[in-house]
Amino acid sequence: MKLTQKLLCFILAVILAAGAVSPTASAAWLFGGITRKERVYSVSDTLQAELDKVYGKYNFTLGWGLYDISGKTLKEVASYRADKSFQSNCTIKAAMLLYICKQMDAGRLSLGTKLHVNRGKLHYDDFGAKSGDYTVEYLLQRMIHVSNNTCYEVFLRYVGRETFNDFLASLGSGTVIKSYNYMGDCLPKDRATEWFALYNYCHSHAAHSAHAWDLLCKAKYSPIRDGIGRPAAHKSGWHYEKGVYGTAGDCAVVQSDNGGCYLMVMFTRNNVRAKYSQALMRDLAVTLDKVWDEYYTSQPRILRKTATF
C-alpha cells in the first residue's frame, strides 16, 4: 500500500513539474489530447480596449485575422471571428491572379495571349470597352488595379469553376465558387491561407512572380493601406445594394515600421457602402498595426522574410 502511494505521489509530481513548463502538455498526457490551443502571444489589455472601442463605435459585424508570414508556415498572431463566413466580393481576384500566373509559368498562357470578351454573354457589365479580344496582361491589370468584375468573369469562364475550386483546395483553402455571377463566400482564415501562398509565390523566382507583386502593390483601393499610411500589396472588395446594405473586405501584406512583414485580412457586413465602413476598416487597421508591433517586439530577433515595395 505504501509503495502504491509513493508511486502515485511520484507520478503526480512528474505531472505537476511538466505543467509548470507547459500546462497544455501535462493535460494532454493525462487526458489523451491537447485540451486547448496553446498561444504564444495575447493582445495586451490596452490594445484590446482599443479594439473594443472600434467595435463599439461602428457596431458592424466583422471578422479579421493578423498573421506572421515570415516562416515556412502561416502563423496566426491574433484574430476575431476568422472562422465565420463573409461575402468574398473582389478579394477573390487575388487568388485568380495567382492561378493565372501559375498557368503562364507552365506555358499554358502568356501575357500576350488574347481572350475574348463578349459583353452580351457575361453577367458583369463594367468592362467599359467594346467586345473583342484582349490580352491577359490587360485583363489582369484591370482586374487588380481597378477591380474590374468583367475581367474576373472572363478568367473564371476560361479556367472553369471546378478547376478554380480545385486550385483553391490545393492551397488548403475551403473557398468554393458556386456560380459565375457571384464571387462566393469565404472565411477570413481561408483568405489568409490563399494570401500566404500568393505572398510566397510573389517572392519566389517564378517567371511571373514579380509581375504579380507589382500589380498588387499598385491596386487602387485599400482601407488597410489608407489607414496605416504605408505601402502595401493588397486587394479589397465591396458590394452594396441601394445604399442600405453592403459588405466589404480587404487583404494586405504590410511592411511594419517596427520590423517584419505581416498579413492583415478583414471583412465586414451589414454596413452601408459609405465612409463609415471604410472608416471602420481604416481604424481597425491602425489598431491591428499596433498589435503587430506589440507581438513583434515580444518575439526573439530572428532572420525574417520581408516584402519589397
Buried (B, 14 or more C-beta within 10 A) or exposed (E): EEEEEEEEEEEEEEBEEBBEEEEBBBBBEEEEEEEEEEEEBEBBEEBBEBBEEBBEEBEBEBBBBBBBBBEEEBBBBBBBBBEBBBBBBBBBBBBBBBBBBBBBBEEEBBBEBBBEBEBEEBEBEBBEEEEEEBBBBBBBBBBBBEBBBBBBBBBBBBBEBEEBBEBBEEBEBEBBBEEBEEBBBBBBBBBBBBBBBBBBBBBEEBBBBBBBBBBBBEBEBBBBBBBBEBBBBBBBBBBBEEEEEBBBBBBBBBBBEEBBBBBBBBBBBEBBBEEBBBBBBBBBBBBBBBBBBBBBEEBEEEEBEEBEB
